[in-house]
Amino acid sequence: MTTQQIDYCIELSKTLNFTRAAENVFISQPTFSYQIKMLEDEVRFKIFNRDGKTVTVTPAGSQFITTLSTLKEILKRAIEQGQNFSSKYKEGIIISAMVWQALYLLPEAIKIFSEKYSDVLITPLFQYLGSMESFLKGDSDIVFALEENTRHVQGIDVFPLYKSRIYLIVRKDDPLSEKSLIEEKDLYGRTLMVGGGSPDALRRVQNRIISTGKVQYFNSPDHDTTRINVFAGRGVCLAPGFLNDYAEQFAWIPYDCDEHFSCVLCRHKDDNREIISDFIKVLQDLYEDAKDFAL
Protein backbone atom coordinates (compact mmCIF):
# COMPACT_ATOMS: atom_id res chain seq x y z
CA MET A 1 0.00 0.00 0.00
CA THR A 2 1.42 3.37 -1.01
CA THR A 3 0.65 6.85 0.30
CA GLN A 4 -0.81 7.63 -3.14
CA GLN A 5 -3.21 4.69 -2.88
CA ILE A 6 -4.31 5.94 0.53
CA ASP A 7 -5.02 9.37 -0.97
CA TYR A 8 -6.89 7.82 -3.92
CA CYS A 9 -9.03 5.63 -1.66
CA ILE A 10 -10.00 8.53 0.60
CA GLU A 11 -10.77 10.76 -2.37
CA LEU A 12 -13.02 8.13 -3.98
CA SER A 13 -14.89 7.69 -0.69
CA LYS A 14 -15.69 11.41 -0.83
CA THR A 15 -16.75 11.69 -4.47
CA LEU A 16 -18.09 8.15 -5.11
CA ASN A 17 -17.20 8.82 -8.72
CA PHE A 18 -14.08 7.41 -10.38
CA THR A 19 -13.82 10.09 -13.06
CA ARG A 20 -14.23 13.00 -10.66
CA ALA A 21 -11.90 11.45 -8.07
CA ALA A 22 -9.22 10.90 -10.72
CA GLU A 23 -9.52 14.52 -11.83
CA ASN A 24 -9.20 15.72 -8.24
CA VAL A 25 -5.90 13.89 -7.77
CA PHE A 26 -4.65 14.81 -11.28
CA ILE A 27 -4.28 11.37 -12.84
CA SER A 28 -6.12 9.54 -15.62
CA GLN A 29 -9.27 7.60 -14.78
CA PRO A 30 -7.83 4.22 -15.97
CA THR A 31 -4.73 4.69 -13.80
CA PHE A 32 -6.90 5.69 -10.85
CA SER A 33 -9.14 2.63 -11.27
CA TYR A 34 -6.10 0.36 -11.55
CA GLN A 35 -4.61 1.72 -8.33
CA ILE A 36 -7.87 1.16 -6.44
CA LYS A 37 -8.03 -2.43 -7.78
CA MET A 38 -4.41 -3.01 -6.74
CA LEU A 39 -5.23 -1.78 -3.24
CA GLU A 40 -8.27 -4.05 -2.95
CA ASP A 41 -6.20 -7.00 -4.19
CA GLU A 42 -3.61 -6.27 -1.51
CA VAL A 43 -6.05 -6.01 1.40
CA ARG A 44 -8.14 -8.90 0.00
CA PHE A 45 -11.58 -7.37 0.48
CA LYS A 46 -13.84 -5.05 -1.47
CA ILE A 47 -13.57 -1.43 -0.41
CA PHE A 48 -16.04 -0.17 -3.01
CA ASN A 49 -19.06 -1.70 -4.73
CA ARG A 50 -19.47 -0.82 -8.40
CA ASP A 51 -22.86 -1.12 -10.05
CA GLY A 52 -22.62 0.55 -13.43
CA LYS A 53 -21.87 4.20 -12.75
CA THR A 54 -22.90 3.91 -9.10
CA VAL A 55 -20.14 3.56 -6.52
CA THR A 56 -20.79 2.81 -2.84
CA VAL A 57 -18.51 2.05 0.07
CA THR A 58 -18.75 -1.46 1.53
CA PRO A 59 -19.13 -1.86 5.33
CA ALA A 60 -15.57 -3.20 5.50
CA GLY A 61 -14.44 -0.32 3.29
CA SER A 62 -16.06 2.23 5.55
CA GLN A 63 -14.13 0.96 8.57
CA PHE A 64 -10.95 0.74 6.50
CA ILE A 65 -11.24 4.31 5.20
CA THR A 66 -11.84 5.69 8.69
CA THR A 67 -8.57 4.10 9.81
CA LEU A 68 -6.81 5.25 6.65
CA SER A 69 -7.83 8.86 7.33
CA THR A 70 -6.24 8.67 10.77
CA LEU A 71 -3.16 6.99 9.32
CA LYS A 72 -2.86 9.70 6.69
CA GLU A 73 -2.70 12.41 9.36
CA ILE A 74 -0.08 10.45 11.33
CA LEU A 75 1.99 9.96 8.18
CA LYS A 76 1.71 13.65 7.35
CA ARG A 77 2.99 14.66 10.78
CA ALA A 78 5.77 12.05 10.61
CA ILE A 79 6.92 13.32 7.21
CA GLU A 80 6.81 16.96 8.34
CA GLN A 81 8.80 16.15 11.48
CA GLY A 82 11.27 14.18 9.43
CA GLN A 83 11.69 17.05 6.99
CA ASN A 84 12.25 19.49 9.85
CA PHE A 85 14.75 17.18 11.50
CA SER A 86 16.76 16.27 8.42
CA SER A 87 17.17 19.84 7.28
CA LYS A 88 18.82 21.19 10.42
CA TYR A 89 18.97 18.90 13.44
CA LYS A 90 21.24 16.02 14.46
CA GLU A 91 19.49 15.01 17.70
CA GLY A 92 16.11 15.46 19.29
CA ILE A 93 14.44 15.66 22.69
CA ILE A 94 10.74 15.01 23.16
CA ILE A 95 9.32 16.48 26.36
CA SER A 96 5.77 15.65 27.40
CA ALA A 97 3.31 17.08 29.91
CA MET A 98 -0.38 16.81 30.70
CA VAL A 99 -1.04 20.41 29.58
CA TRP A 100 1.07 23.21 28.14
CA GLN A 101 0.44 25.45 31.15
CA ALA A 102 2.43 23.08 33.36
CA LEU A 103 5.53 23.99 31.33
CA TYR A 104 4.65 27.62 30.78
CA LEU A 105 8.35 28.56 30.62
CA LEU A 106 9.14 25.89 28.02
CA PRO A 107 9.43 28.37 25.10
CA GLU A 108 12.01 30.39 27.02
CA ALA A 109 13.86 27.18 27.91
CA ILE A 110 13.97 26.13 24.25
CA LYS A 111 15.31 29.56 23.27
CA ILE A 112 18.11 29.45 25.84
CA PHE A 113 18.97 25.83 25.11
CA SER A 114 19.10 26.42 21.36
CA GLU A 115 21.79 29.06 21.79
CA LYS A 116 24.14 26.27 22.89
CA TYR A 117 22.64 23.35 20.97
CA SER A 118 21.43 24.75 17.67
CA ASP A 119 21.37 21.26 16.12
CA VAL A 120 19.05 19.71 18.74
CA LEU A 121 15.30 19.78 18.12
CA ILE A 122 13.04 20.12 21.18
CA THR A 123 9.57 18.73 20.49
CA PRO A 124 6.74 19.27 23.02
CA LEU A 125 4.14 16.52 23.40
CA PHE A 126 0.98 17.33 25.38
CA GLN A 127 -1.25 14.49 26.57
CA TYR A 128 -4.00 15.35 29.04
CA LEU A 129 -4.19 11.70 30.08
CA GLY A 130 -1.48 9.07 30.00
CA SER A 131 1.65 11.22 29.65
CA MET A 132 3.57 9.09 32.18
CA GLU A 133 2.46 5.83 30.58
CA SER A 134 3.46 7.17 27.18
CA PHE A 135 6.85 8.24 28.55
CA LEU A 136 7.49 4.79 30.03
CA LYS A 137 6.78 3.25 26.62
CA GLY A 138 9.54 5.43 25.18
CA ASP A 139 7.35 7.97 23.37
CA SER A 140 9.18 10.86 25.06
CA ASP A 141 12.58 11.54 26.62
CA ILE A 142 11.44 13.81 29.47
CA VAL A 143 8.06 13.98 31.18
CA PHE A 144 6.52 16.54 33.52
CA ALA A 145 4.85 14.77 36.45
CA LEU A 146 3.70 15.14 40.03
CA GLU A 147 6.19 13.62 42.46
CA GLU A 148 3.43 11.54 44.08
CA ASN A 149 2.96 9.70 40.79
CA THR A 150 6.65 8.78 40.44
CA ARG A 151 7.46 7.19 43.80
CA HIS A 152 7.04 3.57 42.76
CA VAL A 153 8.10 3.91 39.14
CA GLN A 154 11.20 1.95 38.19
CA GLY A 155 13.86 2.94 35.67
CA ILE A 156 13.57 6.72 35.92
CA ASP A 157 15.52 9.62 37.38
CA VAL A 158 13.43 12.35 39.03
CA PHE A 159 14.40 16.05 39.14
CA PRO A 160 12.53 18.66 41.21
CA LEU A 161 11.12 21.54 39.16
CA TYR A 162 8.82 23.67 41.32
CA LYS A 163 6.25 23.60 44.11
CA SER A 164 2.68 24.41 43.14
CA ARG A 165 0.00 25.41 45.61
CA ILE A 166 -3.80 25.40 45.35
CA TYR A 167 -5.71 28.45 44.11
CA LEU A 168 -9.31 29.52 43.92
CA ILE A 169 -10.39 30.49 40.40
CA VAL A 170 -13.21 33.04 40.09
CA ARG A 171 -14.46 35.59 37.61
CA LYS A 172 -12.74 38.94 37.93
CA ASP A 173 -16.04 40.57 38.87
CA ASP A 174 -16.54 38.14 41.77
CA PRO A 175 -16.13 39.81 45.21
CA LEU A 176 -13.71 37.03 46.19
CA SER A 177 -11.30 38.27 43.50
CA GLU A 178 -10.44 41.19 45.79
CA LYS A 179 -9.06 38.93 48.53
CA SER A 180 -5.37 38.06 48.82
CA LEU A 181 -6.00 34.71 50.54
CA ILE A 182 -9.08 32.48 50.46
CA GLU A 183 -10.20 30.60 53.57
CA GLU A 184 -12.71 27.79 53.81
CA LYS A 185 -15.40 30.04 55.28
CA ASP A 186 -15.18 32.28 52.19
CA LEU A 187 -16.69 29.44 50.15
CA TYR A 188 -19.72 28.82 52.35
CA GLY A 189 -22.90 29.20 50.35
CA ARG A 190 -21.03 28.83 47.05
CA THR A 191 -21.04 26.07 44.42
CA LEU A 192 -17.70 24.35 44.03
CA MET A 193 -16.72 22.71 40.75
CA VAL A 194 -15.15 19.30 41.44
CA GLY A 195 -13.91 16.27 39.50
CA GLY A 196 -12.17 16.32 36.16
CA GLY A 197 -9.28 14.08 37.21
CA SER A 198 -8.22 16.24 40.16
CA PRO A 199 -4.89 15.20 41.73
CA ASP A 200 -5.05 13.52 45.14
CA ALA A 201 -4.07 16.60 47.15
CA LEU A 202 -6.77 18.68 45.47
CA ARG A 203 -9.41 15.99 46.02
CA ARG A 204 -8.59 15.95 49.72
CA VAL A 205 -9.16 19.69 49.96
CA GLN A 206 -12.38 19.51 47.92
CA ASN A 207 -13.75 16.68 50.06
CA ARG A 208 -12.87 18.51 53.26
CA ILE A 209 -14.80 21.59 52.13
CA ILE A 210 -17.81 19.62 50.90
CA SER A 211 -17.98 17.60 54.13
CA THR A 212 -18.84 20.79 56.04
CA GLY A 213 -22.26 20.70 54.39
CA LYS A 214 -22.00 24.45 53.80
CA VAL A 215 -20.91 24.27 50.17
CA GLN A 216 -22.79 22.93 47.16
CA TYR A 217 -20.80 21.05 44.53
CA PHE A 218 -21.10 20.45 40.81
CA ASN A 219 -19.28 17.68 38.92
CA SER A 220 -17.27 18.97 35.98
CA PRO A 221 -15.43 16.46 33.74
CA ASP A 222 -12.20 18.34 33.03
CA HIS A 223 -10.37 21.59 33.71
CA ASP A 224 -11.40 23.32 30.49
CA THR A 225 -15.08 22.56 31.12
CA THR A 226 -14.67 23.77 34.69
CA ARG A 227 -13.24 27.08 33.45
CA ILE A 228 -16.25 27.51 31.17
CA ASN A 229 -18.61 26.76 34.07
CA VAL A 230 -16.84 29.30 36.28
CA PHE A 231 -16.98 31.95 33.57
CA ALA A 232 -20.68 31.17 33.06
CA GLY A 233 -21.28 31.93 36.74
CA ARG A 234 -22.18 28.38 37.75
CA GLY A 235 -19.66 28.32 40.55
CA VAL A 236 -16.02 28.60 41.57
CA CYS A 237 -13.24 26.06 41.55
CA LEU A 238 -9.98 25.15 43.21
CA ALA A 239 -7.08 24.28 40.93
CA PRO A 240 -3.34 23.61 41.04
CA GLY A 241 -1.20 26.61 40.21
CA PHE A 242 0.46 24.66 37.41
CA LEU A 243 -2.76 25.01 35.38
CA ASN A 244 -2.56 28.81 35.42
CA ASP A 245 -2.16 30.13 31.86
CA TYR A 246 -1.63 33.74 33.05
CA ALA A 247 -4.14 34.97 30.50
CA GLU A 248 -5.80 37.24 33.10
CA GLN A 249 -9.24 35.97 32.16
CA PHE A 250 -9.80 34.82 35.75
CA ALA A 251 -8.59 35.78 39.18
CA TRP A 252 -6.35 33.16 40.81
CA ILE A 253 -6.24 33.61 44.60
CA PRO A 254 -4.14 31.40 46.92
CA TYR A 255 -6.21 29.03 49.06
CA ASP A 256 -5.28 28.64 52.73
CA CYS A 257 -4.25 24.98 53.09
CA ASP A 258 -1.15 22.88 53.67
CA GLU A 259 -1.62 20.75 50.56
CA HIS A 260 0.58 21.48 47.57
CA PHE A 261 2.05 19.73 44.53
CA SER A 262 5.68 18.84 43.99
CA CYS A 263 6.19 19.14 40.24
CA VAL A 264 9.10 17.21 38.78
CA LEU A 265 10.77 16.22 35.52
CA CYS A 266 11.64 12.59 34.81
CA ARG A 267 14.05 11.05 32.36
CA HIS A 268 14.84 7.43 31.58
CA LYS A 269 17.59 6.16 33.86
CA ASP A 270 19.47 4.62 30.95
CA ASP A 271 19.40 7.85 28.89
CA ASN A 272 22.65 9.50 29.90
CA ARG A 273 22.86 12.01 27.07
CA GLU A 274 24.40 15.31 28.12
CA ILE A 275 21.74 17.24 26.22
CA ILE A 276 19.00 15.73 28.42
CA SER A 277 20.76 16.79 31.62
CA ASP A 278 21.48 20.26 30.24
CA PHE A 279 17.90 20.85 29.11
CA ILE A 280 16.50 19.79 32.47
CA LYS A 281 18.96 22.17 34.15
CA VAL A 282 17.80 25.05 31.93
CA LEU A 283 14.19 24.45 32.98
CA GLN A 284 15.13 24.12 36.65
CA ASP A 285 17.04 27.42 36.57
CA LEU A 286 14.15 29.22 34.88
CA TYR A 287 11.63 28.06 37.46
CA GLU A 288 14.05 28.82 40.28
CA ASP A 289 14.11 32.43 39.06
CA ALA A 290 10.37 32.62 38.34
CA LYS A 291 9.54 34.87 41.26
CA ASP A 292 6.70 36.64 39.45
CA PHE A 293 4.76 33.48 38.66
CA ALA A 294 1.91 32.30 40.87
CA LEU A 295 2.96 28.68 41.06
N, C-alpha and C positions, 0 to 999 in steps of 0.2 A: 504494500500500500504506500503510495507516494503522497506528499503534501498536496500535489495538484489534484489527485483523485479525491482527496478529502474535500478540497474546495469545490470540485465539480459536483460531488454528491450533495453537499450542503446547498449549492446553488440550485440544483434540480429539485430538491425538496421544497424550495421557495417558489419556483416558477411552475413546476409540474408541466414543463414544456421543454422538450429537448432542443428545439430550434432556438427558442428565446434564451435558454440557459447557456447554450453554446455561444450565442452572440454576446452574452453578458461577460463571459470569461475569455472572449476574443480567440476562439478556435472554431474550426469547421464542425458542422453538426455530425458528420460521420466519425471524426476523431473523438468528439465528445461521447458519442454513443459507444464507441469501442472502449474507451476508458472506463465507462460505467460498467460495461459487461465484464471487463477484466477485473474490476473491483469485486463484483458479485461472484465471479468464479473463484477469486481468492478467499473470500469469506464463506463461500459455500452456502449462501442463502439469498433469496430474492430480496432486494432492497426496495425495488419499484415494480409495480404491476403495470403492464402495458396492454391496453385494449384499444387497438386502432390508434387514434390520436390522443386518447385519454391516458393520462399517467397518474397513478396514485401510489402512495407510500404504504408498504406492507406493515403489519404490526411489528415484525422484527426489525424492519427498516426504520420505523419511527424511533424505537429504542436505540438503535445503532447510531442514527443521526444526532440524537440528543447527546450521546457520549462523544461523537465526533466533534460537535460544536465546542464542547468543553476542552477536548484534546487540542483543537485548533488554537484556542486562546492560550493554553499552556505552551504549545509549540512556539507561538508568536512571542510570548514573553521570554522563552528560553533562547530563541534566536536573537532577540534584541539585546538580552543580557550578554550573550556570547559576542555579539558585534561590539558592544561597549567594552567588554573585557579585552578582546583581542587587539583593539585599536590602540590601547594605552596602558593597560594594567598587566602586571606580572603575577600578582597575588590578590586574594580577596578575603574579606572578613564579613560574615553575615552575623548581624546582631539582632536578636528578637526580643519582643516585649509584648505584653498584653494589649497595651494602647500606646499611642505616640506620646501622650502627655507624660507618661512615666519616665520618658527619656527626653524631656523638653529641651535639654541642653545638647542633645545629640548633634544638631547641625553645627553648633560651635565647636564641638569635639572633632567632627569630621574635618572642619576647616583647619583647625590647629594641627591635627594629625597629618593632613595632606601636605602641609608645608615641609614635613620631614620625609614622608613616604608618598611621594607623588605617583608612584606606580602601584599603589595598593588601593583596591576598590572596596569601600565600605558600603554594604547593602543592608538597609533596615528591613526587618520582617515583622509585621504586626499581626498577632493572632490573639483575639479576645479570649479564646479558650484554647487550652492545650499547648501553650508556648513551651512549657517545660518538657512535656512529652515529646514534642517535635524536636527540641534541642537534644534530648537523650537519644533520639533516633539518628542524630547527625545532620539534621536539616539546617542547623545554625552553629556558629562557633562560640558565640557569647549569648547568654540569655539574662534578661532582667527578671528578678524573682523576689518574693518575700522570703526572708530568712527562715521563717517557720515552715516553709514548703521545701526546704533543702536539707533539713537535718538528718534525714535517713536515706538520702540519695547517695549512691555509690559512684565512684569514678569521676567526681567533679572537684574543682577548686572553687572556693567561695570568697568573694571580695566585697567588703562593706562599701556601700555607695552613699546612702544618706538615711536619716531617720525621718519618717513622715508621721505627722500627728493627724487627729481626726478634726474635721471642720463641719460646721453647719453651713449648708448652701440655701440661700433665700434670694428672692427677688430684691433688686436694689431699692424698691419702694416699700419693702417690708420694714416695720419699726425695728425688728431685730437686727437689721443691717447696720444700725447705728451703734451697736454694742461692740466692745473690744474683746469680750469673752462671754461665751454662752454657757449657762448652767442648766442643770436638769429642769429646774423650776420654770425657766424661760419657755420651755416647750409644752407646759401644761395647757391643755385645751386646744392644742394644735394637732394636725394630722401629719404623721411621720411616714415618709416613703421608705419601705424596707424591701429586702430581697435583692434580686439581680446579681446573685453570686458574690454577695458581700464576704470579704475576708473574715476569719474567725474573730479577730479582735473587734471589728466593727459590729459583728452579730452580737457579741457579748454586750456591747454598749446599747445597741438597739433593744435587745431583750430586757435589759435592766430598766430602761426607760418605759417600755410598754408594760412591764410588770407592775408599775405603780398604779395602773388603771386610770391615770390622768391624761393619757395621750391616746388618740386614735391612731390607727395605722392603716396603710394602704400598700398592697403588694405591687411592686413594679419590677418587670422582668430583667431590666439591665440599666446601666448607668445613663445611657442616652435617653431612654424612655423616662427615667426618673427626672432628668433635667427638663424635659418637655413638660412633665406633670408639675414640676415646681414653677416653671415659667407660666403655666396655665392657671396657677393659683390653687392647685389641688392640695398642696401641702408643702412641707419643707423636707430636707433630707440631710443625713450625716454622710460624709464621704471622706476617704483618705486624701490627704494633701497631694499624693502623687497623681491624682486625676484632674488636678487644677490645670486648665489650659490658659489661664491668665488673659482671657479674652475680655474680661470686665463686664461680661453679660450678667453675672450674678455676684452677690457678695459672699465671700468665704470668710467665716468668722471662727476662730479656734474654739473648740468645745472643751470644757473643763473635765478631763478624765486622765487617768494614768495610762490607758491603752495607747499604743502607737505601733508603727510598722517599721521594721528594719529592712530596708530595701538593699538588695545586693546584686552583684553581677557574678555569673558562674561561667567557667570555661571547662572544657574537657581536660581531665587530669593528664592525659597523654598528649595533649596539644601544647608543646613547649615552644612554639614560635615566639620570637622576640616581639613581632608586631602585635600579637595578642596582648602580651603583658603591657606594652607601651600604650596601646589604645585604651585599655582598662585604666591605666594610670592617668591618662588625659581626662577621662570622664571623672575619675575620683577627684582630681585637682579642681576641676570646674565646679563640682558640687560642694567641695570644701569651701570654695570662695563665694558660693551663691548665697550671700547674706540677704539679698533683697527678695529672695523667693520664699513664698509661704509653703514650706514643705511639710 
